[in-house]
Amino acid sequence: MKEGFRFSASTRVGFSDTDAQGIVYYGRYLPYFDLARVEYHRSLGLLGMDIGEEGHEFVMRACTVEYFAPAVFDDVVDVHIRLGRIGRTSATWELAAYRARDDVLMVTAAQTLVLVDLDERRPVQIPNAYRERIAEFEGSSGPGG
């Protein structure tokens, strides 16, 4: 596990993930990041806001991505993820994607998601149970730790 991260998920680059240059198309990293975030939540029993209100879901507010090195067809990509910041209604995730065969950092990202009431389309407060479960997992490497 990479320093500062306590969770990662792996995926393999499919042919359809590559562009005419034979490398992973830049937009294909977003589904890799989604996979890591979903698996992180699944591992903590937080998938689908299982401990939150029904009808409340996280939606993407902002995403910043930096690219450093390419991946190619059939590479295994290890995506490390951690909660960087949690506010009243939003959470910012930090991600780092490494090429498994040589441990090269390829991409980093920060994604801010807001918890919203799907009917009202308005932000709602993130439940304390959600915060506590993540803090318990992240420990001192978590936000502010």
C-alpha positions as CSV (number, residue, x, y, z in Angstrom):
1,M,0.0,0.0,0.0
2,K,1.3,3.5,-0.8
3,E,2.2,5.8,2.0
4,G,-0.8,7.7,3.3
5,F,-3.3,5.4,1.6
6,R,-5.1,2.5,3.3
7,F,-7.2,1.3,0.4
8,S,-6.6,0.4,-3.3
9,A,-8.5,-1.3,-6.0
10,S,-7.1,-2.8,-9.2
11,T,-8.4,-3.0,-12.7
12,R,-7.0,-4.2,-16.0
13,V,-6.8,-1.9,-19.1
14,G,-9.2,-3.2,-21.8
15,F,-8.6,-2.7,-25.5
16,S,-11.6,-0.3,-25.6
17,D,-9.8,1.9,-23.0
18,T,-7.0,2.8,-25.4
19,D,-6.9,5.4,-28.1
20,A,-5.3,5.5,-31.6
21,Q,-1.9,6.0,-30.0
22,G,-2.3,2.7,-28.1
23,I,-2.4,4.3,-24.6
24,V,-5.3,4.7,-22.2
25,Y,-7.5,7.5,-23.3
26,Y,-7.4,10.2,-20.6
27,G,-11.1,10.1,-19.9
28,R,-11.0,6.4,-19.1
29,Y,-9.3,7.1,-15.8
30,L,-12.6,8.5,-14.4
31,P,-14.3,5.1,-14.4
32,Y,-11.1,3.6,-12.8
33,F,-11.5,6.2,-10.0
34,D,-15.2,5.5,-9.7
35,L,-14.4,1.8,-9.3
36,A,-11.9,2.6,-6.5
37,R,-14.4,4.9,-4.7
38,V,-17.2,2.3,-4.9
39,E,-15.0,-0.5,-3.7
40,Y,-13.7,1.7,-0.8
41,H,-17.3,2.3,0.3
42,R,-18.3,-1.3,-0.2
43,S,-15.4,-2.4,2.0
44,L,-16.6,-0.1,4.8
45,G,-20.3,-1.1,4.5
46,L,-21.1,2.3,3.1
47,L,-22.2,1.4,-0.4
48,G,-25.4,3.1,-1.4
49,M,-25.3,5.2,1.8
50,D,-26.4,2.1,3.8
51,I,-26.2,4.1,7.0
52,G,-27.6,7.4,5.6
53,E,-31.1,8.5,4.6
54,E,-32.8,6.9,1.7
55,G,-32.9,9.2,-1.3
56,H,-29.6,10.8,-0.5
57,E,-26.6,10.1,-2.8
58,F,-23.2,11.6,-3.5
59,V,-22.9,13.5,-6.8
60,M,-19.8,14.8,-8.5
61,R,-19.1,18.5,-7.9
62,A,-15.5,18.9,-9.1
63,C,-12.7,16.8,-10.5
64,T,-9.1,17.7,-11.1
65,V,-6.8,15.2,-12.8
66,E,-3.0,15.3,-13.6
67,Y,-1.4,12.9,-16.0
68,F,2.3,11.8,-15.6
69,A,2.8,8.5,-17.5
70,P,0.7,6.3,-19.8
71,A,-0.9,2.9,-19.4
72,V,-1.4,0.5,-22.3
73,F,-3.7,-2.4,-23.2
74,D,-3.6,-5.2,-20.6
75,D,-1.7,-3.2,-17.9
76,V,-3.0,-3.6,-14.4
77,V,-3.7,-0.3,-12.8
78,D,-3.7,0.0,-9.0
79,V,-5.8,3.0,-7.8
80,H,-5.2,4.2,-4.3
81,I,-7.8,6.3,-2.6
82,R,-8.3,8.2,0.6
83,L,-10.6,10.8,2.0
84,G,-8.7,14.1,1.9
85,R,-11.4,16.4,3.4
86,I,-14.9,16.1,4.7
87,G,-17.1,19.1,5.1
88,R,-20.7,19.6,6.2
89,T,-22.2,18.4,2.8
90,S,-19.2,17.4,0.7
91,A,-16.2,15.1,0.7
92,T,-13.0,15.4,-1.3
93,W,-11.3,12.2,-2.4
94,E,-7.6,11.9,-3.3
95,L,-6.6,9.3,-5.8
96,A,-3.3,8.0,-7.3
97,A,-3.2,5.5,-10.1
98,Y,0.0,3.3,-10.5
99,R,1.0,1.0,-13.2
100,A,1.4,-2.3,-11.4
101,R,4.2,-3.8,-13.6
102,D,6.7,-1.1,-12.7
103,D,5.0,0.8,-9.9
104,V,5.0,4.1,-11.9
105,L,2.7,6.9,-10.8
106,M,0.6,7.6,-13.8
107,V,-2.3,9.8,-12.7
108,T,-3.5,11.7,-9.6
109,A,-6.9,13.2,-9.0
110,A,-9.0,15.0,-6.5
111,Q,-12.7,14.6,-6.7
112,T,-15.3,16.5,-4.6
113,L,-18.7,14.9,-4.1
114,V,-21.7,16.5,-2.5
115,L,-24.4,14.6,-0.6
116,V,-27.7,15.6,-2.1
117,D,-31.4,14.8,-1.5
118,L,-32.3,13.4,-4.9
119,D,-35.9,14.7,-4.8
120,E,-35.0,18.2,-3.7
121,R,-31.7,18.4,-5.6
122,R,-30.2,20.2,-2.6
123,P,-27.2,19.4,-0.5
124,V,-27.8,17.7,2.8
125,Q,-25.5,17.1,5.8
126,I,-23.3,14.1,5.8
127,P,-24.4,11.7,8.5
128,N,-22.2,11.4,11.6
129,A,-22.2,7.6,11.2
130,Y,-20.6,8.0,7.8
131,R,-18.0,10.3,9.1
132,E,-17.3,8.0,12.1
133,R,-16.9,4.9,9.9
134,I,-14.4,6.5,7.6
135,A,-12.5,8.1,10.5
136,E,-12.3,4.6,12.2
137,F,-10.9,3.1,9.0
138,E,-8.5,6.0,8.0
139,G,-7.2,6.6,11.5
140,S,-4.4,9.1,11.7
141,S,-3.9,9.0,7.9
142,G,-7.4,10.5,7.5
143,P,-8.5,14.1,7.0
144,G,-6.7,16.3,9.4
145,G,-4.8,13.3,10.7
